[in-house]
Amino acid sequence: MVESTSAAAARKPSDLVPRLVVAAIGVPALLAISLLGPNWAIWLVLTIAACIGTWEYTRMTLGSPLRIDAYAAIIAVGLVLGLGYWQDNTTYTFVAAAFSIVALLSLCMRSAVATDAAASRFGHLSAAAAYCGLLFGSLIVLVMDEPLLRGPWQGGWLLWPMVVIWSGDTGAYFAGRAFGRHKLAPRISPAKTREGAVGGLVASVVGAYIAWTVLPLPPAITWWMVLAFALPGAIVGQLGDLAESLLKRSVGVKDSSRVLYGHGGMLDRVDALIFAGPWFVLLKEWLQLP
């Protein structure tokens, strides 16, 4: 006898408790590292997150168990982000990235089950390394300061885009529930609506202004700069959310992993954030902000 969906759902344990536990541990830890810790601690957290994201990406696209070339991609991301942070000479970072490509292709020849699958496998490995290395790397560049010291603005620069993105997530959810009528991208993410997207943008901008008054950010930032950071950052963040939804739909998975119990995977939590990172870096550089 086939069990009804409602009966199965009734017995399914709620993930509310693990969600709250993870948040209760993760949020204070993130605040402490960002606002009180040395700058290298933020680098370490972001690098670990990037390596986890690479692991998730390769598992989704290449399947499990992972082969040696997939582990090489994870190590390559950590190595390149480490050299980029700890070495002033960009030559070492470039050479490490170049040798990573050589190593991945060499190991791919060993790991590919069939010769005609090698190009596809190498493409997935390269995409995983670039996706996580570059996007998480942009957040490292955003907060980079003297490694052994606590930078005066490091907490603000890390937490500000998080507030922008996660305020937008909350606003999109409630606006979509209240006003959602028109689908945003039904083939990619059927639950998202255009009304929710607009509500998310408004919430991102509001959250950005509130965070601007609370977080340690350079005094040179003005009201129009807040809008310039928040609105395009929120738009790019929504594109990042859709991009990861497309990736997961293409490989037939609901979550990138279960590494954050009750919250899904690392990429599930930061897909929008890491897409917004490059915009924050670029605008910060254009405006010559410390």
C-alpha positions as CSV (number, residue, x, y, z in Angstrom):
1,M,0.0,0.0,0.0
2,V,1.4,3.4,-1.0
3,E,1.6,5.9,1.9
4,S,-0.1,9.2,1.3
5,T,2.2,12.2,0.9
6,S,0.5,14.0,3.8
7,A,1.0,11.1,6.1
8,A,4.6,10.9,5.2
9,A,5.1,14.6,5.7
10,A,3.4,14.4,9.1
11,R,6.0,11.9,10.3
12,K,8.9,13.7,8.8
13,P,10.9,15.4,11.5
14,S,11.0,19.2,11.4
15,D,14.3,20.8,10.5
16,L,13.5,23.9,12.5
17,V,15.5,22.7,15.5
18,P,18.7,21.9,13.6
19,R,18.3,25.2,11.7
20,L,18.1,27.1,14.9
21,V,21.1,25.2,16.4
22,V,23.3,25.9,13.4
23,A,22.3,29.6,13.4
24,A,22.8,29.9,17.1
25,I,26.3,28.6,16.8
26,G,27.2,30.0,13.4
27,V,26.0,33.6,13.7
28,P,27.9,34.5,17.0
29,A,31.0,32.8,15.7
30,L,30.9,34.7,12.4
31,L,30.3,38.0,14.3
32,A,33.2,37.3,16.6
33,I,35.6,36.4,13.8
34,S,34.6,39.4,11.7
35,L,34.6,42.1,14.4
36,L,37.1,40.8,16.9
37,G,39.4,38.3,15.2
38,P,42.6,38.9,13.3
39,N,42.3,39.4,9.6
40,W,43.8,36.0,8.7
41,A,40.9,34.3,10.6
42,I,38.4,35.7,8.0
43,W,40.7,34.4,5.2
44,L,40.7,31.0,6.8
45,V,36.9,30.8,7.2
46,L,36.4,31.9,3.6
47,T,39.0,29.5,2.3
48,I,37.4,26.6,4.1
49,A,34.0,27.6,2.7
50,A,35.5,27.8,-0.8
51,C,37.0,24.3,-0.5
52,I,33.6,23.0,0.8
53,G,31.9,24.6,-2.1
54,T,34.3,23.0,-4.5
55,W,33.6,19.6,-2.9
56,E,29.9,20.2,-3.3
57,Y,30.2,21.3,-6.9
58,T,32.3,18.3,-7.9
59,R,30.0,15.9,-6.1
60,M,26.9,17.4,-7.9
61,T,28.4,17.3,-11.3
62,L,30.8,14.2,-11.2
63,G,29.0,12.1,-8.6
64,S,30.3,10.3,-5.5
65,P,32.7,8.9,-4.5
66,L,35.1,11.5,-5.8
67,R,38.2,10.6,-7.7
68,I,41.7,12.0,-7.2
69,D,41.3,14.8,-9.8
70,A,38.3,16.2,-7.8
71,Y,40.4,16.3,-4.6
72,A,43.1,18.0,-6.6
73,A,40.6,20.7,-7.6
74,I,39.7,21.2,-3.9
75,I,43.4,21.5,-2.9
76,A,44.1,23.8,-5.8
77,V,41.4,26.3,-4.6
78,G,42.9,26.3,-1.1
79,L,46.4,26.8,-2.5
80,V,45.6,29.6,-4.8
81,L,43.5,31.5,-2.2
82,G,46.3,31.0,0.3
83,L,49.0,32.3,-2.0
84,G,46.8,35.2,-3.1
85,Y,46.3,36.2,0.5
86,W,49.7,35.6,2.1
87,Q,52.0,36.6,-0.9
88,D,52.4,40.2,-2.1
89,N,53.8,38.9,-5.4
90,T,50.9,38.0,-7.7
91,T,53.2,35.9,-9.9
92,Y,53.1,33.1,-7.4
93,T,49.3,33.1,-7.4
94,F,49.2,33.1,-11.2
95,V,51.7,30.3,-11.5
96,A,49.9,28.2,-8.9
97,A,46.6,28.7,-10.8
98,A,48.3,27.7,-14.1
99,F,49.9,24.6,-12.6
100,S,46.5,23.7,-11.1
101,I,45.1,23.5,-14.6
102,V,48.0,21.4,-15.7
103,A,47.5,19.1,-12.7
104,L,43.8,18.8,-13.1
105,L,44.0,17.8,-16.8
106,S,46.8,15.4,-16.1
107,L,44.9,13.7,-13.3
108,C,41.7,13.8,-15.4
109,M,43.4,11.5,-17.9
110,R,43.7,9.0,-15.2
111,S,40.3,9.4,-13.6
112,A,38.1,9.5,-16.7
113,V,36.4,6.2,-17.2
114,A,36.2,6.7,-20.9
115,T,38.3,8.8,-23.2
116,D,35.4,10.6,-24.7
117,A,34.3,11.7,-21.1
118,A,37.6,13.4,-20.3
119,A,36.8,16.8,-21.8
120,S,33.4,16.9,-19.9
121,R,35.1,15.9,-16.7
122,F,37.9,18.4,-17.1
123,G,35.3,21.1,-17.8
124,H,33.4,20.3,-14.6
125,L,36.6,20.3,-12.5
126,S,37.8,23.6,-14.0
127,A,34.3,25.1,-13.5
128,A,34.3,24.0,-9.9
129,A,37.7,25.5,-9.2
130,A,36.9,28.8,-11.0
131,Y,33.4,29.1,-9.6
132,C,34.5,28.7,-6.0
133,G,38.0,30.1,-6.2
134,L,37.1,33.3,-7.9
135,L,33.8,34.1,-6.2
136,F,34.9,33.2,-2.7
137,G,38.2,34.9,-3.5
138,S,36.4,38.1,-4.2
139,L,35.1,38.2,-0.6
140,I,38.7,37.6,0.6
141,V,39.9,40.6,-1.5
142,L,37.0,42.7,-0.1
143,V,38.2,42.2,3.5
144,M,41.9,41.7,3.0
145,D,44.1,43.7,5.4
146,E,47.2,43.1,7.5
147,P,47.0,39.3,8.2
148,L,48.1,39.4,11.9
149,L,46.1,42.5,12.8
150,R,42.4,43.2,13.1
151,G,41.5,45.6,10.3
152,P,39.4,48.5,11.4
153,W,36.8,47.9,8.6
154,Q,37.1,44.2,8.1
155,G,33.9,43.3,10.0
156,G,31.9,45.9,8.1
157,W,33.1,44.8,4.7
158,L,32.3,41.2,5.4
159,L,29.0,41.6,7.1
160,W,27.6,44.4,4.9
161,P,27.1,42.3,1.8
162,M,25.7,39.5,3.9
163,V,23.1,41.9,5.3
164,V,22.2,43.1,1.8
165,I,21.8,39.6,0.5
166,W,20.0,38.0,3.4
167,S,17.7,41.0,3.9
168,G,16.8,40.5,0.3
169,D,16.1,36.8,0.8
170,T,13.7,37.6,3.7
171,G,12.0,40.4,1.8
172,A,11.6,38.3,-1.3
173,Y,10.0,35.5,0.7
174,F,7.4,37.6,2.4
175,A,6.7,39.7,-0.7
176,G,6.3,36.6,-2.8
177,R,3.9,35.1,-0.2
178,A,1.8,38.2,0.0
179,F,1.8,39.6,-3.6
180,G,3.4,36.9,-5.8
181,R,1.4,36.4,-9.0
182,H,3.9,36.3,-11.9
183,K,6.6,33.7,-12.1
184,L,10.2,35.0,-12.3
185,A,11.9,32.0,-13.9
186,P,9.5,29.0,-13.8
187,R,11.8,26.6,-15.5
188,I,14.6,27.3,-13.1
189,S,12.9,28.1,-9.8
190,P,9.1,27.7,-9.9
191,A,8.5,29.2,-6.5
192,K,10.1,32.6,-7.3
193,T,8.0,35.5,-8.5
194,R,8.7,38.9,-10.0
195,E,6.9,40.5,-7.1
196,G,9.1,38.6,-4.7
197,A,12.2,39.7,-6.6
198,V,11.1,43.4,-6.4
199,G,10.3,43.0,-2.7
200,G,13.8,41.5,-2.2
201,L,15.5,44.4,-3.9
202,V,13.6,46.9,-1.6
203,A,14.5,44.9,1.5
204,S,18.2,44.7,0.4
205,V,18.4,48.5,0.1
206,V,16.7,49.0,3.4
207,G,18.9,46.5,5.1
208,A,22.0,48.1,3.5
209,Y,21.1,51.5,5.0
210,I,20.4,50.1,8.4
211,A,23.7,48.2,8.4
212,W,25.5,51.3,7.2
213,T,24.6,53.0,10.5
214,V,25.6,50.0,12.7
215,L,28.6,48.3,11.1
216,P,32.2,49.5,11.2
217,L,32.5,51.0,7.7
218,P,34.7,53.8,6.3
219,P,33.3,57.2,7.2
220,A,33.8,58.2,3.5
221,I,30.8,56.1,2.5
222,T,27.8,58.4,1.7
223,W,24.1,57.7,1.2
224,W,24.4,57.4,-2.6
225,M,27.3,55.0,-2.2
226,V,25.1,52.8,-0.1
227,L,22.6,52.6,-2.9
228,A,25.3,52.0,-5.4
229,F,26.6,49.0,-3.4
230,A,23.2,47.6,-2.4
231,L,21.0,47.7,-5.5
232,P,23.3,46.3,-8.1
233,G,24.7,43.9,-5.5
234,A,21.2,42.6,-4.7
235,I,20.4,42.2,-8.4
236,V,23.6,40.2,-9.0
237,G,22.8,38.2,-5.9
238,Q,19.4,37.2,-7.2
239,L,21.1,36.1,-10.4
240,G,23.5,34.0,-8.3
241,D,20.6,32.3,-6.6
242,L,19.0,31.5,-9.9
243,A,22.3,30.2,-11.3
244,E,22.8,27.7,-8.5
245,S,19.2,26.6,-8.8
246,L,19.8,26.0,-12.5
247,L,22.9,24.0,-11.7
248,K,21.1,21.9,-9.1
249,R,18.1,21.3,-11.4
250,S,20.4,20.3,-14.3
251,V,22.0,17.5,-12.1
252,G,18.8,16.6,-10.3
253,V,19.6,17.5,-6.7
254,K,17.6,19.6,-4.2
255,D,20.6,20.7,-2.0
256,S,24.2,21.1,-2.9
257,S,25.0,18.9,0.2
258,R,23.9,18.6,3.9
259,V,27.0,20.0,5.4
260,L,25.0,22.7,7.2
261,Y,22.4,20.5,8.9
262,G,18.9,21.9,8.3
263,H,20.2,24.6,5.9
264,G,21.5,22.4,3.0
265,G,24.9,23.0,1.7
266,M,27.5,25.8,1.7
267,L,26.6,26.8,-1.9
268,D,22.9,26.8,-0.9
269,R,23.6,29.4,1.8
270,V,26.0,31.7,-0.1
271,D,25.1,31.4,-3.7
272,A,23.8,35.0,-3.9
273,L,26.5,36.3,-1.6
274,I,29.5,35.1,-3.6
275,F,27.9,36.5,-6.8
276,A,27.5,39.9,-5.1
277,G,31.1,39.8,-3.9
278,P,32.9,41.0,-7.1
279,W,30.6,44.0,-7.4
280,F,31.4,45.1,-3.9
281,V,35.1,44.7,-4.6
282,L,34.9,46.6,-7.9
283,L,32.9,49.5,-6.5
284,K,35.1,49.7,-3.4
285,E,38.1,50.0,-5.7
286,W,36.5,52.6,-8.0
287,L,35.6,54.7,-5.0
288,Q,39.0,54.2,-3.5
289,L,37.6,53.2,-0.1
290,P,39.9,51.7,2.6
